[in-house]
Amino acid sequence: MPDYSHLVKAYDIRGEVPAQLNSDLARRTGALFVRLTGAPRIVVARDMRDSSPELAAAFAAGANTAGADVVDAGLGSTDYLYYASGSLDLPGAMITASHNPAKDNGIKLCRAGAAPIGESSGLGRIRSWLEAGDIPAPAARPGTTTSRNLLGDYAAHLNALVPLKGNRRLTAVVDAGNGMAGHTVPAVLDGLPVDVDALYFELDGSFPHHEANPLDPKNLVDLQARVRAVGADIGLAFDGDADRCFFVDERGEAVSPSAVVGLVAARELARHPGSAVVHNVITSAAAVEVIRELGGTPVRSRVGHSFMKAAMAEHDAVFGGEHSGHYYFRDFWRADTGMLTALHVLAALGEQDRPLSELAAGYSRYPASGEINSVVADVPGTLDRVEAAYRGEGVTTDRLDGLTVDLSDGRWFNLRPSNTEPLLRLNVEAPVPAAVDALRDEVLALVRRS
């Protein structure tokens, strides 16, 4: 029996085209998606990769064969697909490999209302069916596919959630990375008090300028240089499918995603006082402090959209944020959207006269190490060894997501396993940079001890 674990991941389907993912597999997945959801109608969207039109058509054909009608929403970002799923109340499929290299593609799936489908909520079943060759028999009445462009509706919905009209005029450099933000940003920001200096808006799945992954600092270099060159108020960088957005201040310095969590949480708590806000285990303690100071209830979650969305649903949270640049909104079907986050940051900046560096400083209180990866032979054993080394009075530990150790003096770290590789990912935070460096080196010595 074939093994599809290399292709069907924890949160989506992703692999190299055509070696791992091809039209036949997309067609079978479309049919199985209809079986999983039992839906008579679904919506499909796609990104700008060269292989996306063919894979989207094959997925829709599989769904049609299984008896479902398909709304083909065409080109869009992943949060555009979530909008389509939420507004139409239909299960959805997004053909994208997000920030992966050009040779890859993938499929993100959700239930009606943009509810996530991960390994434990449906992807595992699809993988088992694929491995067993268990494909639904053709329906007695095949479905049909109808095209529908929802981009204008998507833009109007976002602008209604965060109006910018009346704010001071801003200059924003936007790096789309040749990804889907080049398609969605003009639709959303048209007519607003924002002068957009566009970088790499041409849709090109070969990513000719740099990888569409702003989490890697090397992919922010062009944006930072352009912000400084034109004297812009802000820089925005989107990943390939535009569900994540990263920010650069007027000096060309990157703004911590944890600071963005605090800033947006403050805005949402002003609208919905006393609400819960979800954050993942590697979000800065500063964001947690801000949430508490403003009367909100911080809720800690494992890393990953399925865990974040589940926690938001359980606590009816108004907002959720991850240090990886994913931000989730109750007003957006608890889905993650880089564009709505961008509107919040633009609105916060435009409503007052300070530069972004000063605005963000209030939400960025502590230095951090950034994520440091270590290859280890025995992940569970290494976690046990590190936990034992820090066991003592005044120290708290937990295993919500990997190992978190709080030394109760402002120093803490999280050591989290990769889902797919024999890696441990370390994040350290402390009150001063020297303390970050010392704790980082101490933990890495334990982790990398042979």
C-alpha positions as CSV (number, residue, x, y, z in Angstrom):
1,M,0.0,0.0,0.0
2,P,1.5,3.4,-0.9
3,D,2.6,5.8,1.9
4,Y,1.1,9.3,1.6
5,S,2.5,10.7,4.9
6,H,5.1,12.7,2.9
7,L,2.3,14.5,1.1
8,V,-0.6,14.7,3.5
9,K,0.8,16.9,6.3
10,A,-0.7,17.9,9.6
11,Y,-2.5,20.9,8.2
12,D,-2.6,20.5,4.4
13,I,-1.5,18.5,1.4
14,R,1.8,19.7,0.0
15,G,4.5,18.3,-2.3
16,E,6.5,18.5,-5.5
17,V,4.6,18.6,-8.8
18,P,4.3,16.2,-10.6
19,A,6.4,13.8,-8.6
20,Q,4.3,13.8,-5.5
21,L,1.2,15.9,-6.4
22,N,-0.4,15.7,-9.9
23,S,-3.8,16.0,-11.6
24,D,-4.8,12.4,-10.8
25,L,-4.2,12.8,-7.1
26,A,-6.0,16.2,-7.1
27,R,-9.0,14.6,-8.8
28,R,-9.1,11.8,-6.3
29,T,-8.8,14.2,-3.4
30,G,-11.6,16.3,-4.8
31,A,-13.9,13.2,-4.8
32,L,-12.8,12.2,-1.3
33,F,-13.3,15.8,0.0
34,V,-17.0,15.5,-1.1
35,R,-17.2,12.1,0.7
36,L,-15.6,13.6,3.9
37,T,-17.9,16.7,4.0
38,G,-21.0,15.2,2.5
39,A,-21.5,18.6,0.9
40,P,-23.6,18.9,-2.3
41,R,-21.7,22.1,-3.2
42,I,-18.1,23.4,-2.5
43,V,-15.9,26.3,-3.4
44,V,-12.4,26.2,-4.9
45,A,-9.8,28.9,-5.4
46,R,-6.1,28.9,-6.5
47,D,-2.9,30.8,-6.4
48,M,-0.6,32.0,-9.2
49,R,1.7,28.9,-9.5
50,D,2.0,27.5,-13.0
51,S,0.5,24.2,-11.9
52,S,-2.4,25.7,-10.0
53,P,-5.0,26.0,-12.8
54,E,-4.6,22.3,-13.8
55,L,-4.7,21.1,-10.2
56,A,-7.7,23.3,-9.4
57,A,-9.6,22.0,-12.5
58,A,-8.7,18.4,-11.6
59,F,-9.9,18.8,-8.0
60,A,-13.2,20.4,-9.2
61,A,-13.6,17.5,-11.7
62,G,-13.2,15.0,-8.9
63,A,-15.8,16.8,-6.8
64,N,-18.2,16.9,-9.8
65,T,-17.8,13.2,-10.4
66,A,-18.7,12.6,-6.8
67,G,-21.9,14.5,-7.3
68,A,-21.0,18.0,-5.9
69,D,-21.4,21.3,-7.7
70,V,-18.4,23.5,-7.6
71,V,-18.1,27.3,-7.3
72,D,-14.8,28.2,-9.0
73,A,-13.7,31.4,-7.3
74,G,-10.6,31.7,-9.4
75,L,-7.4,33.5,-8.4
76,G,-7.1,34.5,-4.8
77,S,-5.2,34.4,-1.6
78,T,-5.9,31.8,1.0
79,D,-7.9,34.2,3.1
80,Y,-9.9,35.0,0.0
81,L,-10.9,31.3,0.0
82,Y,-11.8,31.5,3.7
83,Y,-14.0,34.5,2.9
84,A,-15.7,32.5,0.1
85,S,-16.2,29.5,2.4
86,G,-17.5,31.7,5.2
87,S,-19.8,34.0,3.2
88,L,-21.2,31.2,1.0
89,D,-21.3,28.7,4.0
90,L,-19.6,26.1,1.8
91,P,-16.6,23.7,2.3
92,G,-13.6,25.0,0.5
93,A,-10.3,24.0,-1.1
94,M,-7.4,26.3,-1.8
95,I,-4.8,25.2,-4.3
96,T,-1.5,26.6,-3.0
97,A,1.8,25.7,-1.5
98,S,2.0,29.0,0.4
99,H,5.7,30.0,0.8
100,N,7.1,26.7,-0.5
101,P,9.5,26.7,-3.5
102,A,8.1,27.1,-7.1
103,K,8.3,23.3,-7.8
104,D,5.8,22.6,-5.1
105,N,2.0,22.9,-4.8
106,G,-0.6,21.9,-2.4
107,I,-4.2,21.8,-1.2
108,K,-5.7,23.5,1.9
109,L,-9.1,22.3,2.9
110,C,-11.8,23.7,5.2
111,R,-15.4,22.9,6.1
112,A,-18.3,25.3,5.7
113,G,-17.7,28.6,7.5
114,A,-13.9,28.2,7.0
115,A,-13.7,25.6,9.8
116,P,-10.2,24.0,9.7
117,I,-9.5,20.5,8.4
118,G,-6.3,19.1,9.9
119,E,-4.9,15.6,10.4
120,S,-7.3,14.8,13.3
121,S,-10.3,16.4,11.7
122,G,-10.4,14.9,8.3
123,L,-7.0,14.9,6.6
124,G,-6.0,11.7,8.2
125,R,-9.1,10.0,6.8
126,I,-8.3,11.4,3.3
127,R,-4.8,10.0,3.6
128,S,-6.0,6.6,4.6
129,W,-8.5,6.5,1.7
130,L,-5.8,7.5,-0.7
131,E,-3.4,4.9,0.6
132,A,-6.1,2.2,0.3
133,G,-7.1,3.3,-3.2
134,D,-10.6,3.8,-1.9
135,I,-12.2,6.3,-4.3
136,P,-16.0,7.1,-4.4
137,A,-17.9,5.6,-7.2
138,P,-19.2,8.2,-9.7
139,A,-22.5,9.7,-8.7
140,A,-25.6,9.0,-10.6
141,R,-25.9,12.8,-11.3
142,P,-22.5,14.5,-11.7
143,G,-22.1,18.1,-10.4
144,T,-21.4,21.2,-12.4
145,T,-18.7,23.9,-12.1
146,T,-19.7,27.6,-12.2
147,S,-17.2,30.5,-12.1
148,R,-17.7,33.3,-9.6
149,N,-15.4,36.2,-8.9
150,L,-15.7,37.3,-5.2
151,L,-12.7,39.6,-5.0
152,G,-14.8,42.8,-4.8
153,D,-17.0,41.3,-2.1
154,Y,-13.9,40.1,-0.2
155,A,-12.4,43.6,-0.3
156,A,-15.7,45.3,0.8
157,H,-16.0,42.9,3.7
158,L,-12.5,43.7,5.0
159,N,-12.9,47.4,4.6
160,A,-16.2,47.3,6.5
161,L,-14.4,45.5,9.4
162,V,-11.6,48.1,9.6
163,P,-12.4,51.4,7.9
164,L,-9.4,53.6,7.1
165,K,-11.2,56.6,5.7
166,G,-10.5,59.8,7.7
167,N,-7.0,58.6,8.9
168,R,-3.9,60.6,8.0
169,R,-2.4,59.7,4.6
170,L,0.3,57.0,4.7
171,T,3.0,55.8,2.3
172,A,3.3,52.0,2.4
173,V,5.8,49.9,0.5
174,V,4.2,46.5,-0.1
175,D,6.3,43.5,-1.1
176,A,4.0,40.9,-2.6
177,G,6.9,38.6,-3.4
178,N,5.2,37.8,-6.8
179,G,2.5,36.1,-4.8
180,M,-1.2,36.6,-4.4
181,A,-1.0,39.9,-2.5
182,G,-0.2,41.4,-5.9
183,H,-3.8,40.5,-6.8
184,T,-5.6,41.3,-3.5
185,V,-3.8,44.4,-2.2
186,P,-4.9,46.7,-5.1
187,A,-8.5,45.6,-4.6
188,V,-8.5,46.2,-0.8
189,L,-6.5,49.4,-0.6
190,D,-7.9,51.2,-3.7
191,G,-9.5,54.5,-2.6
192,L,-8.0,54.4,0.9
193,P,-5.7,57.0,2.4
194,V,-2.6,54.9,1.6
195,D,-0.2,55.5,-1.2
196,V,1.1,52.1,-2.2
197,D,4.7,51.7,-3.5
198,A,4.4,48.2,-5.1
199,L,7.2,45.7,-5.0
200,Y,6.9,42.5,-7.0
201,F,3.2,42.6,-7.7
202,E,3.5,40.6,-10.9
203,L,2.0,37.2,-10.3
204,D,4.8,34.8,-11.0
205,G,4.9,31.3,-9.4
206,S,8.6,31.0,-10.2
207,F,9.3,33.7,-7.5
208,P,12.1,35.5,-9.6
209,H,13.1,38.0,-6.9
210,H,13.1,36.1,-3.6
211,E,11.2,33.4,-1.8
212,A,7.7,34.4,-0.8
213,N,8.5,33.7,2.9
214,P,8.9,36.9,5.0
215,L,9.6,34.9,8.1
216,D,13.2,34.5,6.8
217,P,15.0,37.8,7.3
218,K,16.8,37.6,3.9
219,N,13.4,37.9,2.1
220,L,12.8,41.3,3.8
221,V,16.0,43.0,2.6
222,D,14.4,44.5,-0.6
223,L,11.4,45.8,1.4
224,Q,13.6,47.3,4.1
225,A,15.8,49.1,1.5
226,R,12.8,50.5,-0.3
227,V,11.2,51.8,2.8
228,R,14.4,53.7,3.7
229,A,14.9,54.9,0.1
230,V,11.4,56.5,-0.3
231,G,10.9,57.5,3.3
232,A,7.8,55.4,3.7
233,D,5.7,55.2,6.9
234,I,5.5,51.4,6.8
235,G,6.5,48.3,4.9
236,L,4.3,45.2,4.4
237,A,5.5,41.8,3.3
238,F,3.1,39.0,2.4
239,D,3.9,35.4,1.9
240,G,3.0,33.5,-1.3
241,D,-0.7,32.9,-0.5
242,A,-1.0,36.1,1.4
243,D,-2.5,34.6,4.6
244,R,0.5,36.0,6.5
245,C,1.7,39.6,6.7
246,F,4.9,41.0,8.2
247,F,5.7,44.6,9.0
248,V,8.7,46.9,8.7
249,D,8.8,50.3,10.4
250,E,9.8,53.7,9.0
251,R,13.5,52.9,9.8
252,G,13.4,49.7,7.8
253,E,13.5,47.6,11.0
254,A,11.3,44.5,11.3
255,V,8.4,44.7,13.7
256,S,8.1,41.7,15.9
257,P,5.0,39.6,15.1
258,S,4.4,39.4,18.9
259,A,4.2,43.2,19.0
260,V,1.6,43.0,16.2
261,V,-0.3,40.5,18.4
262,G,-0.4,43.0,21.2
263,L,-1.3,45.9,18.9
264,V,-4.2,44.2,17.2
265,A,-5.4,42.6,20.5
266,A,-5.6,46.1,22.0
267,R,-7.7,47.3,19.1
268,E,-10.1,44.3,19.3
269,L,-10.4,44.5,23.1
270,A,-11.3,48.2,22.7
271,R,-14.3,47.0,20.5
272,H,-15.1,43.9,22.6
273,P,-14.0,44.6,26.2
274,G,-13.2,41.6,28.4
275,S,-12.9,39.2,25.6
276,A,-10.5,36.3,25.3
277,V,-7.4,36.5,23.1
278,V,-5.6,33.4,22.0
279,H,-1.8,33.3,21.7
280,N,0.6,30.5,21.0
281,V,3.3,29.2,23.3
282,I,6.1,31.2,21.6
283,T,4.4,34.6,21.7
284,S,6.2,37.2,23.7
285,A,5.2,37.7,27.4
286,A,4.7,41.3,26.4
287,A,1.6,40.5,24.4
288,V,0.2,38.5,27.3
289,E,0.8,41.5,29.6
290,V,-1.0,43.8,27.2
291,I,-4.0,41.6,27.0
292,R,-4.3,41.4,30.8
293,E,-3.6,45.2,31.2
294,L,-6.5,45.9,28.9
295,G,-8.9,43.6,30.7
296,G,-8.8,40.7,28.3
297,T,-8.3,37.1,29.1
298,P,-5.1,35.5,27.5
299,V,-5.6,31.9,26.3
300,R,-2.5,29.9,25.6
301,S,-2.5,27.5,22.6
302,R,-0.3,25.1,20.8
303,V,1.3,26.3,17.6
304,G,-0.7,25.7,14.4
305,H,-3.9,27.0,12.9
306,S,-6.1,24.0,13.8
307,F,-5.1,24.4,17.5
308,M,-5.5,28.2,17.5
309,K,-8.9,28.0,15.8
310,A,-10.1,25.3,18.2
311,A,-9.0,27.4,21.2
312,M,-10.8,30.5,19.7
313,A,-14.0,28.5,19.3
314,E,-13.8,27.1,22.8
315,H,-13.3,30.5,24.4
316,D,-15.2,32.6,21.9
317,A,-12.0,34.6,21.5
318,V,-12.2,37.9,19.6
319,F,-8.6,37.5,18.2
320,G,-5.8,35.1,18.0
321,G,-2.1,35.6,17.1
322,E,1.0,33.5,16.4
323,H,4.6,34.7,16.5
324,S,4.9,33.1,13.0
325,G,2.7,35.9,11.5
326,H,-0.6,34.1,11.5
327,Y,-3.5,36.3,12.9
328,Y,-7.1,35.0,13.4
329,F,-10.3,37.0,13.8
330,R,-13.7,36.1,15.2
331,D,-15.2,38.5,12.7
332,F,-13.5,36.5,9.9
333,W,-14.9,33.1,10.8
334,R,-11.9,32.6,13.2
335,A,-9.7,32.3,10.1
336,D,-6.2,33.7,9.6
337,T,-5.9,36.7,7.3
338,G,-2.8,38.8,6.5
339,M,-4.8,41.5,4.8
340,L,-7.2,42.2,7.7
341,T,-4.1,42.3,10.0
342,A,-2.5,44.8,7.6
343,L,-5.6,47.0,7.7
344,H,-5.5,47.0,11.5
345,V,-1.9,48.1,11.6
346,L,-2.5,50.7,8.9
347,A,-5.5,52.0,10.9
348,A,-3.6,52.1,14.2
349,L,-0.7,54.0,12.5
350,G,-3.0,56.4,10.7
351,E,-5.1,57.3,13.7
352,Q,-2.2,59.0,15.5
353,D,0.9,61.0,14.6
354,R,3.8,58.8,16.0
355,P,5.9,56.7,13.6
356,L,5.5,53.0,13.6
357,S,8.7,52.4,15.5
358,E,7.3,54.3,18.5
359,L,3.8,52.8,18.2
360,A,5.2,49.3,18.1
361,A,7.6,49.9,21.0
362,G,4.8,49.9,23.5
363,Y,4.0,46.3,22.5
364,S,7.6,45.0,22.2
365,R,9.1,45.0,25.7
366,Y,11.6,42.1,25.8
367,P,14.5,40.8,23.7
368,A,14.2,37.4,22.2
369,S,16.5,34.8,20.5
370,G,14.3,34.1,17.5
371,E,13.8,30.4,16.5
372,I,16.9,28.2,16.6
373,N,16.8,24.7,15.1
374,S,18.8,21.7,16.3
375,V,18.9,18.3,14.8
376,V,18.6,15.6,17.5
377,A,18.6,11.8,17.4
378,D,16.2,11.4,20.3
379,V,13.6,14.1,20.5
380,P,11.6,12.8,23.6
381,G,14.8,11.9,25.4
382,T,16.3,15.3,24.8
383,L,13.1,17.1,26.1
384,D,13.2,14.9,29.2
385,R,16.9,15.7,29.8
386,V,16.4,19.5,29.5
387,E,13.3,19.4,31.7
388,A,15.2,17.5,34.4
389,A,18.0,20.1,34.3
390,Y,15.7,23.0,35.1
391,R,13.5,21.2,37.7
392,G,13.7,23.2,40.9
393,E,12.1,25.7,43.2
394,G,10.5,28.7,41.5
395,V,10.7,27.1,38.1
396,T,7.5,26.0,36.2
397,T,7.4,23.7,33.3
398,D,4.6,22.4,31.0
399,R,4.3,20.2,27.9
400,L,1.4,21.9,26.2
401,D,3.5,22.2,23.0
402,G,7.0,20.7,23.4
403,L,8.6,21.9,26.7
404,T,8.1,25.4,28.1
405,V,10.3,26.4,31.1
406,D,9.5,29.6,33.0
407,L,12.3,30.6,35.4
408,S,10.0,33.1,37.1
409,D,12.4,36.1,36.7
410,G,11.3,37.1,33.3
411,R,13.4,34.4,31.6
412,W,11.6,31.6,29.7
413,F,12.1,29.3,26.8
414,N,10.2,26.9,24.7
415,L,11.7,23.8,23.0
416,R,9.3,22.4,20.4
417,P,9.6,19.4,18.1
418,S,9.1,19.7,14.4
419,N,6.1,17.9,12.9
420,T,8.1,16.5,10.0
421,E,11.8,16.4,10.9
422,P,14.0,15.2,13.8
423,L,14.4,18.8,15.0
424,L,13.9,20.8,18.2
425,R,13.0,24.5,17.8
426,L,14.2,26.8,20.6
427,N,12.8,30.2,21.4
428,V,14.2,32.2,24.4
429,E,13.0,35.5,25.9
430,A,14.5,37.5,28.8
431,P,14.5,41.0,30.2
432,V,17.9,42.0,28.7
433,P,19.9,40.8,25.7
434,A,22.7,39.4,27.8
435,A,20.3,37.1,29.7
436,V,18.8,35.9,26.3
437,D,22.2,35.0,25.1
438,A,23.2,33.2,28.3
439,L,20.0,31.2,28.5
440,R,20.1,30.3,24.8
441,D,23.7,29.0,25.1
442,E,22.9,27.1,28.2
443,V,19.9,25.3,26.7
444,L,21.6,24.6,23.4
445,A,24.5,23.0,25.2
446,L,22.0,20.6,26.8
447,V,20.1,20.0,23.5
448,R,23.2,19.4,21.4
449,R,25.1,17.3,24.0
450,S,26.1,14.0,22.3
